[in-house]
Amino acid sequence: MTARLQMTEGKKILPLLLRNQKKPIQKRISDTHFEPAKNLFDGKAGKIFDFSGEKVEVYYAGEAHSPDNVIVYVPDKKTLFGGCMVKPKSLGWLRHANVMAWEQSAKNLLRFDADYVVPGHGPWGNRSLLEKTVDVAKKAAANPKILKKDFH
């Protein structure tokens, strides 16, 4: 969850996180204090970090699972951490999603030379996860039942 969504939606999401958890985890989650990120940068512009010579690129591909989700790409390892934007089976929870933009955003990830793709949920795989996500997003955008759901 990005800094903006943490501050605007964090308290609203907390009951949703708690409802299916066991008591010790409920307590731990309910005691969570949402703290805004301290090191901000323009996500849409992206950022390249250097960790002891290891280049890591943070990239905004467009709206998908959330309006401001970013991915992380490690070029030397040809590894893309796609987070919840990469959904090769179904789009999942859509409360903050832009279903209509998701297909193009996922297509934007195809620019990366990724041999390994790590989604936010599920097993990692190869770039076929990106191609499958494009297909799933395209089908979802064409499904009026998904588009009419109220996720708020």
TORKETOR-94347 format. One record per residue (C-alpha): residue number from 1; x, y, z. Coordinates in nm, 3 decimals. Layout:
REM residues N
> NUM/X/Y/Z .
...
REM end
This chain:
REM residues 152
> 1/0.000/0.000/0.000 .
> 2/0.147/0.334/-0.098 .
> 3/0.193/0.626/0.141 .
> 4/-0.114/0.807/0.006 .
> 5/-0.338/0.503/0.034 .
> 6/-0.201/0.423/0.380 .
> 7/-0.310/0.760/0.510 .
> 8/-0.644/0.777/0.328 .
> 9/-0.754/0.415/0.344 .
> 10/-0.552/0.250/0.621 .
> 11/-0.813/0.285/0.894 .
> 12/-1.094/0.174/0.657 .
> 13/-0.904/-0.136/0.550 .
> 14/-0.818/-0.246/0.904 .
> 15/-1.158/-0.411/0.974 .
> 16/-1.129/-0.602/0.646 .
> 17/-0.788/-0.732/0.747 .
> 18/-0.918/-0.839/1.087 .
> 19/-1.235/-1.023/0.994 .
> 20/-1.077/-1.355/0.891 .
> 21/-0.783/-1.362/1.131 .
> 22/-0.727/-1.554/1.453 .
> 23/-0.735/-1.360/1.782 .
> 24/-0.355/-1.312/1.832 .
> 25/-0.317/-1.183/1.479 .
> 26/-0.627/-0.962/1.518 .
> 27/-0.463/-0.798/1.821 .
> 28/-0.133/-0.748/1.639 .
> 29/-0.308/-0.595/1.338 .
> 30/-0.540/-0.376/1.545 .
> 31/-0.236/-0.242/1.733 .
> 32/-0.074/-0.142/1.402 .
> 33/0.000/0.228/1.365 .
> 34/-0.008/0.354/1.007 .
> 35/0.301/0.565/0.952 .
> 36/0.346/0.760/0.630 .
> 37/0.656/0.686/0.425 .
> 38/0.942/0.923/0.498 .
> 39/1.146/0.888/0.179 .
> 40/0.912/0.986/-0.101 .
> 41/0.977/1.024/-0.472 .
> 42/0.753/1.075/-0.771 .
> 43/0.641/0.719/-0.840 .
> 44/0.529/0.801/-1.192 .
> 45/0.878/0.924/-1.274 .
> 46/1.031/0.611/-1.121 .
> 47/1.366/0.589/-0.954 .
> 48/1.686/0.394/-0.992 .
> 49/1.861/0.290/-0.673 .
> 50/2.216/0.163/-0.643 .
> 51/2.283/-0.084/-0.364 .
> 52/2.657/-0.149/-0.359 .
> 53/2.667/-0.158/-0.737 .
> 54/2.340/-0.350/-0.777 .
> 55/2.100/-0.140/-0.985 .
> 56/1.734/-0.159/-0.885 .
> 57/1.467/0.025/-1.085 .
> 58/1.132/0.131/-0.939 .
> 59/0.887/0.183/-1.222 .
> 60/0.528/0.305/-1.251 .
> 61/0.356/0.115/-1.532 .
> 62/0.014/0.273/-1.485 .
> 63/-0.297/0.211/-1.280 .
> 64/-0.395/-0.148/-1.212 .
> 65/-0.450/-0.306/-0.871 .
> 66/-0.417/0.042/-0.721 .
> 67/-0.386/0.386/-0.878 .
> 68/-0.024/0.424/-0.777 .
> 69/0.127/0.075/-0.764 .
> 70/0.488/0.043/-0.871 .
> 71/0.703/-0.253/-0.964 .
> 72/1.070/-0.323/-0.894 .
> 73/1.309/-0.452/-1.159 .
> 74/1.661/-0.582/-1.097 .
> 75/1.830/-0.576/-1.440 .
> 76/2.141/-0.779/-1.350 .
> 77/1.919/-1.059/-1.219 .
> 78/1.655/-1.015/-1.492 .
> 79/1.398/-1.024/-1.213 .
> 80/1.077/-0.823/-1.198 .
> 81/0.885/-0.792/-0.871 .
> 82/0.539/-0.711/-1.000 .
> 83/0.344/-0.703/-0.676 .
> 84/-0.033/-0.715/-0.708 .
> 85/-0.024/-0.581/-1.063 .
> 86/0.082/-0.927/-1.180 .
> 87/-0.229/-1.148/-1.158 .
> 88/-0.207/-1.439/-1.404 .
> 89/-0.525/-1.615/-1.284 .
> 90/-0.771/-1.347/-1.169 .
> 91/-0.749/-0.982/-1.073 .
> 92/-0.856/-1.047/-0.715 .
> 93/-0.963/-0.767/-0.483 .
> 94/-1.061/-0.459/-0.686 .
> 95/-1.147/-0.191/-0.431 .
> 96/-0.879/0.053/-0.555 .
> 97/-0.828/-0.103/-0.896 .
> 98/-0.863/0.051/-1.236 .
> 99/-0.979/-0.251/-1.435 .
> 100/-1.001/-0.053/-1.758 .
> 101/-0.634/0.057/-1.739 .
> 102/-0.491/-0.273/-1.610 .
> 103/-0.436/-0.435/-1.950 .
> 104/-0.224/-0.148/-2.082 .
> 105/-0.035/-0.117/-1.753 .
> 106/0.050/-0.487/-1.768 .
> 107/0.158/-0.449/-2.132 .
> 108/0.395/-0.174/-2.017 .
> 109/0.579/-0.435/-1.808 .
> 110/0.667/-0.632/-2.120 .
> 111/0.942/-0.375/-2.190 .
> 112/1.156/-0.537/-1.921 .
> 113/1.397/-0.818/-2.008 .
> 114/1.270/-1.035/-1.722 .
> 115/1.348/-1.405/-1.700 .
> 116/1.190/-1.418/-1.353 .
> 117/0.863/-1.257/-1.250 .
> 118/0.754/-1.245/-0.887 .
> 119/0.386/-1.161/-0.830 .
> 120/0.248/-1.021/-0.506 .
> 121/0.063/-1.349/-0.447 .
> 122/0.131/-1.695/-0.582 .
> 123/0.438/-1.868/-0.717 .
> 124/0.704/-1.685/-0.914 .
> 125/0.758/-1.776/-1.276 .
> 126/0.878/-1.636/-1.606 .
> 127/0.753/-1.354/-1.828 .
> 128/0.451/-1.566/-1.926 .
> 129/0.299/-1.440/-1.598 .
> 130/0.298/-1.092/-1.753 .
> 131/0.137/-1.216/-2.074 .
> 132/-0.127/-1.406/-1.875 .
> 133/-0.196/-1.093/-1.669 .
> 134/-0.256/-0.895/-1.989 .
> 135/-0.510/-1.159/-2.099 .
> 136/-0.685/-1.171/-1.760 .
> 137/-0.707/-0.791/-1.747 .
> 138/-0.844/-0.773/-2.101 .
> 139/-1.118/-1.027/-2.020 .
> 140/-1.204/-0.849/-1.694 .
> 141/-1.239/-0.512/-1.868 .
> 142/-1.484/-0.670/-2.112 .
> 143/-1.693/-0.821/-1.831 .
> 144/-1.981/-0.587/-1.733 .
> 145/-2.042/-0.780/-1.410 .
> 146/-1.694/-0.696/-1.282 .
> 147/-1.721/-0.333/-1.387 .
> 148/-2.057/-0.283/-1.209 .
> 149/-1.945/-0.422/-0.872 .
> 150/-1.918/-0.172/-0.591 .
> 151/-1.606/-0.257/-0.394 .
> 152/-1.633/0.027/-0.142 .
REM end
